[in-house]
Amino acid sequence: MKQIVHWASEGLSGSRIRLNMIEDFDARGMRCVYGRRDIFPRRGSFNMTIWKDKNGRLLVRFWSRKTETDWRSFEIIGIMQEFTKKSSLSDDKWIPQVLCKEYDKWILSEY
């Protein structure tokens, strides 16, 4: 599959890291640990935000302001929480490769 989003690093990989698709969630009370926006001229912008809830779960939302966009939500399973403690909102080295690929796939499907 062709990669259309640029990532500064390869990201985390491992057999224990996976994504579970979940229903859309309310992020109130959660802490944002990562956010990015990718802009494609004449196609709009696509966004990914990762939130940490009170229990330490990492929840992801793919979203866009385009009217016809199918938002998606996931829970990241199998990632050690130390990565999110020291990272900044723009540091993508701890983002799992499986999530990078899913984000690319989503953008291509909405293109």
Secondary structure by P-SEA (a helix, b strand, c coil): ccccccccccccccccbbbbbbccccccccccccccccccccccccbbbbbbcccbbbbbbbbbcccccbbbbbbbccccccccccccccccccccaaaaaaaaaaaaaac
